[in-house]
Amino acid sequence: ASGGASITVRDILAASQGQPVPQHGYQCMSRCRVLPTLWAVKTHIQHSSQEGYSCRVYYRKLKAPWEKEQKKQEAAGRRV
């Protein structure tokens, strides 16, 4: 495993919010591939560099602002 934030199922679901839901499966937001399970999407992300494109990098770039926003919301919640 390389360094950086790991991609979780929660990250995959967060990335897909607001997107049209495929009839069967889950969509990799980086390459718009529909896969049958969340586990399949996570495996696809982990091994996508073998296909010539790294979905892992895409999700890591998305994850950083999500974490920053989540920390900001948690801090705001504690002040209330």
PyMOL commands that set and color helices and strands:
alter all, ss='L'
color gray80, all
select helices_A, chain A and resi 9-16+38-51+55-79
alter helices_A, ss='H'
color red, helices_A
select strands_A, chain A and resi 26-28+33-35
alter strands_A, ss='S'
color yellow, strands_A
deselect
rebuild
show_as cartoon
